[in-house]
Amino acid sequence: MEAAAQTILSNSGLLLSEEYRLLSGVGGEVAELRDDMATMNALLRMQPRLTTAPPWTTSSGSG
């Protein structure tokens, strides 16, 4: 019984340390994604607005 408890505690400790390792890197990744999205948003806002529909949205009658 004591060996089983020791094994469970050992495995739990390993799982917790791995979970901590994985979660501790998430903050940096989220910040990087936020910066990337802000850059893309700024670039999109700099694009000229379309005054007519792009050619791929109109039907050409062929097909």
Wavefront OBJ file of the C-alpha trace (Angstrom):
o trace
v 0.000 0.000 0.000
v 2.817 2.372 0.877
v 4.593 1.665 -2.421
v 1.427 2.453 -4.351
v 1.021 5.752 -2.506
v 4.656 6.616 -3.175
v 4.208 5.864 -6.892
v 1.067 8.003 -7.070
v 2.793 10.906 -5.342
v 5.829 10.592 -7.576
v 3.727 10.518 -10.755
v 1.602 13.411 -9.519
v 4.712 15.461 -8.898
v 6.011 14.742 -12.393
v 2.674 15.665 -13.951
v 2.444 18.896 -11.974
v 5.959 19.952 -12.892
v 5.284 19.249 -16.573
v 1.999 21.165 -16.429
v 3.769 24.115 -14.803
v 6.480 24.037 -17.470
v 3.894 24.082 -20.259
v 1.741 26.797 -18.717
v 4.637 29.049 -17.788
v 5.464 29.582 -21.478
v 1.913 30.499 -22.480
v 2.128 34.130 -21.359
v 4.980 34.911 -23.716
v 3.255 33.195 -26.621
v 0.048 35.131 -25.993
v 1.965 38.416 -25.930
v 3.702 37.510 -29.196
v 0.378 36.646 -30.853
v -1.151 39.895 -29.585
v 1.726 41.866 -31.107
v 1.394 39.991 -34.404
v -2.339 40.699 -34.520
v -1.738 44.388 -33.801
v 0.779 44.541 -36.654
v -1.620 42.827 -39.067
v -4.425 45.139 -37.998
v -2.266 48.213 -38.596
v -1.245 46.961 -42.044
v -4.847 46.242 -42.983
v -5.901 49.724 -41.886
v -3.233 51.213 -44.154
v -4.654 49.443 -47.243
v -6.817 51.585 -49.521
v -10.510 50.808 -49.293
v -12.056 49.052 -52.274
v -14.641 51.177 -54.043
v -15.748 48.384 -56.363
v -16.193 44.685 -55.820
v -13.072 42.616 -56.451
v -13.228 40.686 -59.733
v -13.442 37.303 -58.036
v -16.761 38.229 -56.376
v -18.661 39.036 -59.578
v -20.160 36.345 -61.771
v -18.740 36.238 -65.264
v -21.537 34.108 -66.687
v -19.164 31.346 -67.706
v -19.105 28.074 -65.988
l 1 2 3 4 5 6 7 8 9 10 11 12 13 14 15 16 17 18 19 20 21 22 23 24 25 26 27 28 29 30 31 32 33 34 35 36 37 38 39 40 41 42 43 44 45 46 47 48 49 50 51 52 53 54 55 56 57 58 59 60 61 62 63
